[in-house]
Amino acid sequence: MTKTILITGASGFTGIHACKHFAGEGYLVYGTTRNGHHECTDSTQLIVCDLANEQEVDNLISACKPDYLLHLAGQNHVGVSWENPVQTLEINAMSTAYLLQAVAKFKPDCKVLIVGSALQIDPQNISTIPHPYSLSKTLQTMIALSWAKLYKMDIMVAKPSNLIGPGNSNGVCAIFIKNILSAAEKGTTPVINVQNIAATRDFIDVRDAVSAYEFILQKGSRMEVYDITTGVCHSLDTVLEHLQHITGINLEIEAASSDTSDIFPEIQPEKLKALGWEQKRTLHASLADMIEYYQNK
């Protein structure tokens, strides 16, 4: 029997890939959007829903009654969280609570994956909170795991690192690529401004991340938190070297610093690999796909 999955944030960078992936795997896919816009409406049954509205969320879950819920929607910009901290909390934390409350009411056997962030912290170390976005994602995870315990629901959490790949993204790799292609179109040398050229991050292709989400939904353990990483970090300098090699364009790089203290911890996705997941795309291949996407766009 065909399984039904509800994907929130279907029109977002990850959501578009998730809808295509699960539809391709034979799922009946419902997706939420706030404005009705989506790039793959042929494979996704779209539902316009404000997840910060309790009644709309109740109506959503009551109508779909999904077997699986992949919660991707949220406010994911650190800068915006400083400008609108309460709104960020409402979107990221309260929307999660409304969803889980509705699932408990209308489809309590639904298997749920809440997508958090590598920027969330251990609640016991609240003094280290770096920004309101981190707070909102930390609270989101606390709500998810609490609901799993209190209401005996099958809920898990994923913590993705920096997602890259084809699609409209505001990540640092996308910013680099847009600047390079824009300068190339004008016939000028691209000037790349970098705050810290030595900063390292774990970049994982969004398509590999979506594959990981399916593994977790199918085989994951309730109340477990899964790191979605490659286990290997790359400096921004290395990223720019790849971009120069792929495009054949010489870059003029202006770095404010080369502080080696901004090092992202290399976290091995051991629990994820134990489910059978494997990374399929290299950093180089993902960057090449991103360049092709923006060239075609």
N, C-alpha and C positions, 0 to 999 in steps of 0.2 A: 504494500500500500504506500502511495506517495506521501512523504513526510512534508509538513508545512513549516516554514521558517519565517519569522518576522524579523526584518532588519531595520532598525531605526537609523536615521541619518542616511537614507538610501541615496541622496543626491550629493553626498560629500565625497571627498577623495577616496577614502577607504570603502565607503558604502557602495559606490558604483562598481568597484572591483568585486565586492562581496556578493552583490546581486547577480553579476555575471557568473561568478564561480558557482554559487549554489544552484542557480538555474541550470548551468551546464552539468551539474551532478545529479539532476533529476528532481530537485526539490520544487515544491510549489512555493514561490517566493512572494511575500508581501513586503512592501517597503514604505516607511514613513518619510514624508517630506513636509516642510513648512510652507512651501510655495508652489508645489505641483510640478516643479522642474526636475527632469531626470534624463540621463543619457541612454538608458536601456529600458524604456517602457514596454518594449515588446516581450520582455521576459520577466517583468516585475509588475505585480498588481499594486499600484501606488495608492496610498491613503494619506490625505493631507491631515496632519494632526499636530497640535501644539502640545508637546509632551510636558509642558509646565502647567497644563490645564487638567486637573484631576478628572473631570467628567469626560473630556475628550479621550483621555487615556483609558478610562473604563470602557467607553464605547469601542475603542480600538481593539482591546483584548477580547472583549465580548464578541466582536464580529469575527476576528481572525481565529481565536482559540488555537494558537500555534503549538506545534510540538517542540519547536526550538525558538529561542529568542536571542538574537545577537544585538546587544545594545551598543551602538557606535555613536549615536547622536550626542552632541555636547558643544560647549564653548571651549575651544582648544587653543586659544591664543593668550599667552602670558600677559602681553601688553594690555589687551582688553580687560583681563581680570583685575589689573591695577585700576583701570578707569571705572569699571563696573563690578566691584567685588560681590555685592549682594545678588545681582543678576546672574553672575557666574555660579554662585552657590545654588540659586534656584534652578538653573538650567542643568547643572551637572549632578547635584546631590538630590534635590527634591524631585526632579523628573525620574530619577532612578527609583526613589521611594514610591512614587505614583505607579510606575510600571510594575514593580514587584507586588504592591498591594493589589493591583488589578489581576495579575497572574494568579496570586493566591486565591482570589475570589472566583475567577472564571476558568482557569486552566492550571490547577495546582500541580499537575504532573509535567508541566512544561520544563524543559531543560534550558537553563538560562546562562548566558555568558556575558558578563559585564566587562567592557573594555576600559580599563583604567589607564594609567600612564606610568612611565618610568620615572616621572618627576614627583610622584606621590611619595610620602615618607611613612615611616613607622610611627603610628599615633603616640607611642610612648616617648618619641623624641620630638615632641611638638615645638620645642624651642629652636629646632633647626629648620622650621618651615620657611621656604624661600620667597613665596609669593602666593596671592589668593588662588591662583589656578591650582597649585599644588594642594592647598587646603581643600579645594572643592573635590579633587580627585581622591584625596585621602578619605574624606567623609563619604564619598560615593562607595568606596571599597568597604568601609566600616558598615554602611547601611546594607550592602549586598550580603556580606558574611553574617551580619546580625539576623537578617531576614531568613537566611538559610538555616540558622540555628533555631531561631524562635518559632518559625513556621514549618520547619522540616522540609524546606524546598531544595531542589537540585540546582544550586547556584554556584558558579565558579567565576573567577576573575582573571583577566589577562592583562599583563603589563608590557605593552609594546615599547620598544626603543624608537629611534628615529626612522620613520617610514619614508621610503623613496620609491620611485617607479613612475611609469607614465600616468599622466593625469594632471589635473589642475591643482597644484600644491603651493603652499606658502613656505615650505621648508627651505633651509639654507642651500641645498643642492639645486633646487628649482630656481632660487634667486640668482645663483651663479650662472646657470644655463641661460636664463632669460637675458641677463646682462651681456653675456658673450654673444648670443645670437642677434641681439639688438644692435650691438656695436658692429658686428660683421655685416649686417644689412646696410649699415651706414658707411661701411668701408673704413672704419676707424679701429684702432687697437683697443680691445676691451680693457677697461680699468676696473679691477676687482678690489673693493675695499673690504678688509677683514679685520674684525676687532682683535682676534687672537688666532694667528695662523697655526699655532701648535695645539689648539684645543682638539680633543679627540671625542668621537662619538661612535656608537654602534649603529650603523646604517643597515636596515633590513628592507628588502623589497616588499612592497605592500601586497603583492600577489603571494609571496611566501607567508606573510602574516595571515592573510585570509585563509590559506590552506591550513595554517596552524589552528585557527579558530574552529575550523571544521573538525580537526582531530580532537580538540578539547571537547566540543559539543558531543562528539560520538563516543569518546573513550575517557574523558576526564573524570576526576573524582570531585564530588561535591565539597564545597568550602575550601577548595584548593586554589592557590594563586600561581599562575604560570607566567614566567618571564618569556617574552617574545623577542628574542635576540639572535644574533649570529654567533655571539661569543667572542667576536674580534672587533676591536675599535680601530678607527682610522682617523688620522689628523686631517684638518681642513686643507693643509698643504698637500697631502696625498690625494685628496679629492680633486683639487685643482690640477694636479699632475695628470690624473686620469682624463680630465676634461680637455686639457691641452692635447693629449695623445689622440683622443677620439676625434676631436674637431680639426686638429692640425693648425690651430690658431694660437699664436703666441699671446700670452696674457701679461698685462702689467699689474702686478699685485702690490697693493699698498696695505700693509698690516700695522695696526696700532701697537701690537705686542706679539711676543712669542713666548708667552708664559706657560711653562710646562706643568703648572699646578692645576690647570683646567683639564683634568683627565677623567673621562667617563669610565667607571669601573667595568672591567670585562666580566660580564655575567654569563656563565654557561647555561644554555637552556636544557639542563639535564632532565627535568620533569617532562618537558615537551618531547624531547627525543625518546624518552621511555614509552611514549604513546605511539611511536613509529614515525614521527615527523622528521623530515630532512629538509635542509635549506637547498634550494635548486638554483638560485641566481646569485652571481658574484656582484660585487660593487661595480666593477667595470661594465658588466652586461646591463645592470640596472640603469647606470648613467647613460649608456648608449641608447637605451630605450626611451629615456627621458628626453634626450636630445632629439631623437626622431619624432617624438610626440610634439614637441614645441616647434620643430621645423614644419611639420604638417599643419599644425594649428595656425 
